[in-house]
Amino acid sequence: MRAGQEVPALERTIGAADMIAYAGATWDWHRLHHDAAYLRARGLDRPVVDGQLFGALLAEQVQDWLGPDARLRRLRFRLLSMVFAGESVRVTGVVTGVVTGVEGTLVTVEQKVLVAGRVAVGGTAQAVLP
């Protein structure tokens, strides 16, 4: 692995069932994610995907790529635009750093969540391979 290497993309379509499962797992039942009347009153026609779900997708992409021995050390991300139920997302990543030390190899990956060609989330993950 080297700087500039692309991480295999992760693609998902986030449907209502996914959002309900995530809300149940995290106990986040904000009306923005499910209440049609609440959404209409705010000029929205579909539920908004919980932003923390993107943290899970970013972590999943790196963990799937590096394998079960890797340990996620740090994950930072910023939400840049809303994503709505039923939209497909593509998580991309590029290695920006590889440093070998006492604990193993620290890999840094710059990530993006793309929706219909726009960047909805940007982030950085760091993981250690023993």
HUQUIZI-V81051 format. One record per pair of residues at least 6 apart in sequence whose C-alpha atoms are under 8 Angstrom apart, sorted by the first residue. I is the first residue (numbers start at 1). J is the second residue. Records with the same first field share a line. If there is no record, write none. Layout:
I = J, J
This chain:
1 = 98
2 = 95, 96, 97, 98
3 = 94, 95, 96, 97, 98
4 = 94, 95, 96
5 = 94, 95
6 = 92, 93, 94, 95
7 = 62, 65, 92, 93, 94, 95
8 = 61, 65, 92, 93
9 = 61, 90, 91, 92, 93
10 = 57, 61, 90, 91, 92
11 = 88, 89, 90, 91
12 = 88, 89, 90
13 = 86, 87, 88, 89
14 = 49, 85, 86, 87, 88, 89
15 = 85, 86, 87
16 = 85, 86
19 = 33, 49, 50, 85
22 = 53
23 = 29
31 = 38, 39
32 = 38, 39, 47, 48
33 = 47, 48, 49, 50
34 = 47, 48
35 = 47
36 = 45, 46, 47
39 = 45, 46, 47
46 = 84, 85
47 = 84, 85
48 = 82, 83, 84, 85
49 = 82, 83, 84, 85
51 = 79
54 = 113, 121
55 = 75, 77
57 = 91
58 = 91, 111, 123, 125
59 = 72, 75, 125
61 = 91
62 = 109, 125, 127
63 = 70, 71, 72
66 = 129
69 = 129, 130
70 = 127, 128, 129, 130
71 = 127, 128, 129
72 = 125, 126, 127, 128
73 = 125, 126, 127, 128
74 = 124, 125, 126, 127
75 = 123, 124, 125, 126
76 = 123, 124, 125
77 = 121, 122, 123, 124
78 = 121, 122, 123
79 = 120, 121, 122
80 = 119, 120, 121, 122
81 = 119, 120, 121
82 = 120
83 = 115, 120
87 = 115
88 = 115, 116
89 = 113, 114, 115, 116
90 = 113, 114, 115
91 = 111, 112, 113, 114
92 = 111, 112, 113, 114
93 = 109, 110, 111, 112
94 = 109, 110, 111
95 = 107, 108, 109, 110
96 = 107, 108, 109, 110
97 = 106, 107, 108, 109
98 = 105, 106, 107, 108
99 = 105, 106, 107
100 = 106
103 = 128, 130
104 = 128, 129, 130
105 = 128, 129, 130
106 = 126, 127, 128, 129
107 = 126, 127, 128, 129
108 = 124, 125, 126, 127
109 = 124, 125, 126
110 = 122, 123, 124, 125
111 = 122, 123, 124, 125
112 = 119, 120, 121, 122, 123
113 = 119, 120, 121, 122
114 = 120, 121
